[in-house]
């Protein structure tokens, strides 16, 4: 049965940024059938057959948002040592070894996906451990996702060796290669935590199966220094020398880029995941996103993990993106709100190579749709819906969420998941682990 969403402020995010101030969208068999102004709906309805109507009530109807860099399994770390200078070594790495196992990662990821869906995120690229199990959770929860298996030279909490991680990751890639919503990839941790050969092998596997190749890049001061001292180059130049900078490469963070790096990203077809909230919280700096976009490099928004950016919603990222870049460049007119909404939707889809599937409301694309209500106190008046999304809206304003035509959030409640039960399960697992002692340490 078709679903007809009516009386919405429809932002298509297509190439022309077509907007219908009072519009409709038709969903059919998981796809977008058509969209247009309400005055044209009457003529279209007779040929639609059986259908149900969802009155948007002047909600903003937009494409589902795309989170291009996340660590779903790290919900238990949220709030641990937020203001600690050496949080990575004091809290994160020790706790991963002590308390992170497959069951904890699965419970955390299930909770994180609830958070994503309730915030209007319909697609996520995850990068953590136990990713075959995480792919199963993505499938079960209904989200569109890419499960990226972390690969690094040092023994991780799931697999002790690079060989094991590569084999595990490739098996997961093969298992999910034909799934309509979920896929897997190999995700090397970073330029200094993987050997050159490990990076090349992971890239070869990802490209063989048409999956994105993603890693942390140009993020840390020590990373910049180590590559400069060992190879005489920047992280982006290092990736290029290895032959792993290409159209499938999604470089997360990219805070410290030279003009040569930007040129290489443009020429080789690299993409960037911009994690402004976690980067600025950690005082790492602000990536040169205006220069990247000016050179035609695809850029999407990412939240990073709940330990780094604390929230998994892209409303936070959009507002931080606007405020920090305007302030950094001393230019209030920089980054009009429409450009930022584009990064959260079609820009993220392009970064992940999914722009033919999702990221805009266009006939034939998957019906990944979000309704953001305008009834709440913070959403009046709406002069410019793009501005309302970037500067006024928050995850609490997300009313309905569709992924592949399935309504996963209805009237601000999950339809397929018991959030209270999922939270209770995760809390109990944390209390039985070393996380149960963390309250005494912070």
Buried (B, 14 or more C-beta within 10 A) or exposed (E): EBBBBBBBBBBBBBEEBBBBEBBBBBBBEBBBBBBBEBEBBEEBBEEBEEBEBBEBEBBBBBBBBBBBBBBBBBBBBBEBBBEEEEBBEBBBEEBBEEBBBBEBBBBBBBBBBBBBBBBBBBBBBBBBBBBBBBBBBBBBBBBBBBBBBBBBBEEBBBBEEBEBBBEBBBEBBEBBEEEEBBBBBBBBBBBBBBEBEBBBBBBBBBBEBEBBBBBBBBBBEEBBEBBBEEBEBBBBBBBBEBEBBBEBBBBBBBBBBBEEBBEBBBEBBBBBBBBBBBBBBBEBBBBBBBEBBEBEBBBBBBBBBBBBBBBBBBBBBBBBBBBBBBEBBEEEEBBBBBBBBBBBBBBBBBBBBBBEBBBBBBEEBBBBBBBBBBEBEEBEEBEBBBBBBBBBBBBBBBBBBBBBBBBBBBEBEBBEBEBEEBBEBBBEBBEEBBBBEBEEEE
